[in-house]
């Protein structure tokens, strides 16, 4: 039976005040999930929460916290869990590290990215896993990058840390599968977000080319001939969160218009 309903399930969605994270929250809410938004900006989180689809008793919430402060993140999530609540779905999503060649990257840049991505992901997973195991249902979905498959030029720190997150996820997927929990990675290609705009503007400034020229060069690498929409990434995330995706585990799912040059 094709079952994509998430009624009675609760989803934690990181980086959900805008972009891909917000789109994921909206899609999961449309499928019936209660959504807990996580990001830094409380005002924006309130706006997103109040705009989420809600029916049949759905209740949405948010946690305002900076992922750079792991102690604060742990305290906030433990506070939410203290009432006997369970999160069945975790969408790990954090803005990528600044662009730049790896030869110019400082150790501090790697450490910051490692903490904000891998360590924050791991902390959230370990906090929520007991509830998932007890419920016999869990979905951990990490929004990473196609650089997990093929490193992207000019994204040295990102390429390195994203690969670490991918291997962390695969290792975790093998350990938690017997408990009805899956762990998968969604790999967005060039998607219309604030980060894409930053990358386009950055390349234009460094090369001295017009922004339109940089954009055309990037589009030429995408067989679909266009940039992705945040809702298209969210659609893949939403399906992986459903009961119908129970036998999909430990994989990378590129959503990139065919740009990645490998299977």
N, C-alpha and C positions, 0 to 999 in steps of 0.2 A: 504494500500500500504506500502510495506517495504521500508522505506526511511532512508538510513544511510549516505546521502551526507551532507557535511558541507560547501559547497561552499557559500561564502558571509558571513560566520560566523567568528568571531574572538575569539581565545581562549587564556586566560592567564594560563600559566603552571608554577607553582612554583617548585623550586628545580630541574630545568630542565637542569642543566649543566652535569648531569650524571645519571646513574641508572634508576630507575623507572620513574622519572620526564622526563628524556630525551626520554625514550621509549614512554611515553604518547604524548610528543610533536611530535614525528615522526608519530605516528598513526593518530593523529588529522590532521596533515598536509597531510597525504596520503588520508584522506577523504575530503580534499579540504579546510580546515580551514586556515585562517591566524593565525599564532602563535606568541604570545609575550612570550618570555622566561624570567623567573625571577630567579636570584641567585646572589651570591656575586662575582664570578670570571668573570670579563668582557672578558678576553682573551678566556676562555673556552666557554663562551656564544657566542662569535663571531664565533668560530669554529662550534658549534652546529647549530647556525642559518644558516650559509652558507651551511651546509650539509643537511638541511631539504628539503624534496621533495617540489618542487614548479612548478606549472603549471597554465595556464589560469589566469595569473595576480595575483597569490597569493603573498602576501607581508609579510615577517616575520621580527620580531623586537625583541629587548631584553631590559630589565631594570636591571642594575646591582645595587643591594641593599642588605643590611644585614637585615634580618628579626628581628634581635635583636634590631634594631633601628626603632621603630614604627613611629617616627616622619619623618625620612628619607623615610620610605616606603610610608607613606601617601603623602608626597611631590612629590615623584617620580611618583606615580600612578595618582595623580591629574594633574601633568604636562602632562602625556600621554593623559588623558581625555580632557584636555583643548582645544584640537583642534576639539572638537565635535565628538570624536571617541566613539564607543561602544564595549564593550567586552560581548559576548553572553555566553561564557563558562569560568568557573573558576575551575582550578584543584589545590586544596590546597595540598601541599606535602612538608613536611619538615623532615629532618633527625631526628631520634628518640633520646631521652635523653640517657645518659650513663647508662649502665647496672649496677645492684647492688640491694641488698635486700632493701626493703622499710624501715626497721628498722635502716639502716645506712644512709638514705638520709637526707640531710640538708634542712631547709626551703628555702634556696637560690636555690637549685636544682629544687624544685617544682615551684618556682616563674619564673625561667628562662624558664622552659619547658612550663608553662602556657602562658607566653608571646609569645614565639616562635611558639607555636601551636595555642591555642585557640584565643588569642588576635589578632595575625596576620591574622588568618583565618577570624575572625569577621570583622576586619578593611577592608580587601580586599572585602569581601562580601558586606559590607555596601557602599563602594565606587562604586562598579560595579552594584549593584542592580537597581538603577534608570534607567540606560541604558537598562538593561534586561527587566524591567517592561515596558518601553516605546516601546521596540521592540516586546513585547509579546512573548519573547523567552529567556529562561535562564536555564543554567545547572551549578549547583555548586556541584562539586564532590570532596570529601575529602578522601585522601588516609591515612588510619589510621592503624589499626592492628587488628588481630583476638583477641587480648586481650580485645576488647570491649565486646566480648561474654564470653570468659574464660580467666582470668588473667594468664599471663605467668610467670613461676618461674624465679626469679632473675631480673625482670624488674619492680621494684616497682614504680618508678616515672613514667615510661612510661605507665604502667597499669592505673595509677590514671588519668593522663592527657588525655590519649586516650579516656577513658570513658567520661570525661567532654566534649571533642570535639564531641563524638557521640551523647550525649544528646543535645548539642547546635544545632547540625545539624538537629535532629528530630524536635526540637522546631521551628527552622527556616523554615523547610519544610512545616509545617502547615500554617505558616503565608504568605508565598509567592506563594503557589500553585495556588490561584485564578488569578495570573498574568502571568501564563504560564511558571513559573519558578519551577524547581525541585531541590531538595537537597538530595543527596545520598552519602553513604560511601562505599568505596571499601577497603576490609580488606585483605591485603597480608599476606600469610603465610611466611615460610622460603623461601626467594628469593635470587638468586645469585646477591648480591650487595656488596658494600664496607662495609655496616653495618653488613651483615651476617658474613663476614670475621672477622670483629672486635669482634662480639659475640663469634665466634668459637675460636679465639685466646685467648679471655679473659677467657672463660671457661676452656680452656686447661691450662692456666697459674695458675688459681685459684685452679684447682683440681689436677694438677700435671700429668694429662693424656696427651697422645699424641693428636695432633689436629685431626688425622684420627679417633681416638677412639671417640672423642666428636662428630665428624661429623656422624659417624655410629650410635651413640646413637640417634641423632636428626632425622636422616633419618628413623630410625625404628618406629618413631611416625607418619610418613606420609604414609597413605595408597598407594599413588601413587609411593612411593619408590624413590623419587627424589626431589631436590629443584626446585622451580619455576624459570621461566625466566622473566626478566623485561617486555618483550614484551607480556607475558601472562596477567600480571596485566594491562598493557596498553590497551589490547584488551577489557577488561571489562569497563575500563574508557571511551574508545572511543565510545562503544555502548551506554552507559548512556548519552553521550553528543549529540546523534543524535535525530532527530525528532521521530524516531520509539520508543524511550524510554520515550515519553511524559507522559505516565500514570504510570511510575515507580517513586515513590516518597517516601522519608523518610525511606529508607531501608538500611540494611547492607548487602554487597555482599562479602562473603569470597572467596578468590582465593588462596587456600591453599593445594590443592591435597587431600582434605578430612581430614586434621589433626584435625580441630576443632570438639570437641566431643559434639556438639549440633546442632540442626537444625537452 
